[in-house]
Amino acid sequence: MTRRRYGPDGGSATAEIAVALPALVLLLVVGLTAVAAVRTQLECLDAAREAARAAARGDPGEAAGARVAPPGATVAVVRHGGTTVATVRAHVGPFGGWNLGIDVGATAVASTEPGVAP
């Protein structure tokens, strides 16, 4: 029977993994949050476009934007002379309910159609 003898670095791989694992988990969380932020920003852009188009036609823009907007987003529509501006904002957190995260938003502008009241 042979006996294994560990040198002065016995167990160092375990210590290195114990140090590196939290950093890898943090990197994974940051990456997933970044992907969610990009996805939510694109959803906000779609909602802003829908809200601006609907309001420019004379339909309720906030309702049209809210149908497409991500959950918890705010939709605001303002008419300035011959243009309609819609803004959609949302909060993206790493695990949804946490207050940590990123605020994303988008703005769209449409030309108000003739005959639509300001």
C-alpha positions as CSV (number, residue, x, y, z in Angstrom):
1,M,0.0,0.0,0.0
2,T,1.4,3.4,-1.0
3,R,0.7,6.4,1.0
4,R,0.1,9.7,-0.6
5,R,2.1,12.6,0.8
6,Y,0.8,16.1,0.2
7,G,3.3,18.8,-0.2
8,P,3.2,22.3,1.2
9,D,0.4,23.3,-1.2
10,G,-2.0,20.5,-0.1
11,G,-5.6,21.9,-0.1
12,S,-4.7,25.1,-1.9
13,A,-7.1,24.3,-4.8
14,T,-10.0,24.2,-2.3
15,A,-9.0,27.6,-0.9
16,E,-8.7,29.1,-4.4
17,I,-12.2,27.9,-5.3
18,A,-13.6,29.2,-2.1
19,V,-12.2,32.7,-3.0
20,A,-13.1,32.6,-6.7
21,L,-16.6,31.2,-6.4
22,P,-18.3,34.3,-4.9
23,A,-16.6,36.4,-7.6
24,L,-18.0,34.1,-10.3
25,V,-21.5,34.3,-8.8
26,L,-21.3,38.1,-8.7
27,L,-20.2,38.2,-12.3
28,L,-23.1,35.9,-13.3
29,V,-25.7,38.1,-11.4
30,V,-24.3,41.3,-13.0
31,G,-24.4,39.7,-16.5
32,L,-28.0,38.5,-16.1
33,T,-29.0,41.9,-14.8
34,A,-27.4,43.6,-17.8
35,V,-29.2,41.3,-20.2
36,A,-32.5,42.0,-18.4
37,A,-31.8,45.7,-18.6
38,V,-31.3,45.6,-22.3
39,R,-34.5,43.5,-22.8
40,T,-36.5,45.9,-20.6
41,Q,-35.1,48.9,-22.4
42,L,-36.3,47.4,-25.7
43,E,-39.7,46.7,-24.3
44,C,-39.8,50.4,-23.1
45,L,-38.9,51.5,-26.6
46,D,-41.7,49.4,-28.1
47,A,-44.2,50.8,-25.6
48,A,-43.1,54.4,-26.2
49,R,-43.6,53.9,-29.9
50,E,-47.0,52.4,-29.5
51,A,-48.1,55.2,-27.1
52,A,-46.8,58.0,-29.4
53,R,-48.6,56.5,-32.4
54,A,-51.8,56.0,-30.6
55,A,-51.8,59.5,-29.1
56,A,-50.9,61.1,-32.4
57,R,-54.0,59.4,-33.9
58,G,-56.2,60.7,-31.1
59,D,-56.5,57.4,-29.2
60,P,-55.5,57.2,-25.5
61,G,-51.7,56.9,-25.7
62,E,-51.1,55.9,-22.0
63,A,-53.4,52.8,-22.4
64,A,-51.7,51.7,-25.6
65,G,-48.3,52.1,-24.1
66,A,-49.3,50.3,-20.9
67,R,-50.4,47.2,-22.9
68,V,-46.9,46.8,-24.3
69,A,-44.8,48.2,-21.4
70,P,-43.0,45.9,-19.0
71,P,-44.7,45.3,-15.6
72,G,-44.4,48.2,-13.3
73,A,-43.4,50.7,-16.0
74,T,-44.8,54.3,-16.1
75,V,-46.1,55.7,-19.3
76,A,-46.4,59.5,-20.0
77,V,-47.7,61.2,-23.1
78,V,-47.4,64.9,-23.8
79,R,-48.4,66.9,-26.9
80,H,-46.3,69.8,-27.9
81,G,-47.8,71.7,-30.8
82,G,-47.7,69.3,-33.8
83,T,-45.7,66.6,-32.1
84,T,-46.6,63.9,-29.5
85,V,-43.9,62.7,-27.1
86,A,-44.3,59.4,-25.2
87,T,-41.9,58.4,-22.4
88,V,-41.8,55.0,-20.7
89,R,-39.7,54.2,-17.7
90,A,-39.1,51.0,-15.8
91,H,-36.9,49.6,-13.0
92,V,-34.8,46.5,-13.5
93,G,-33.5,44.7,-10.5
94,P,-31.2,41.6,-10.2
95,F,-33.9,39.5,-8.5
96,G,-37.0,41.5,-9.2
97,G,-38.2,42.7,-5.8
98,W,-34.9,44.1,-4.6
99,N,-34.5,47.9,-4.7
100,L,-31.0,47.5,-6.2
101,G,-30.9,47.8,-10.0
102,I,-31.1,50.1,-13.0
103,D,-33.7,52.5,-14.2
104,V,-34.2,52.3,-17.9
105,G,-36.5,54.2,-20.2
106,A,-37.3,55.3,-23.8
107,T,-38.8,58.2,-25.5
108,A,-40.6,58.3,-28.9
109,V,-41.9,61.2,-30.9
110,A,-44.7,61.2,-33.5
111,S,-46.2,63.9,-35.6
112,T,-49.8,64.6,-34.5
113,E,-52.3,64.0,-37.2
114,P,-54.4,66.9,-38.4
115,G,-57.7,67.3,-36.7
116,V,-56.5,65.8,-33.4
117,A,-57.3,68.1,-30.4
118,P,-54.1,69.1,-28.5
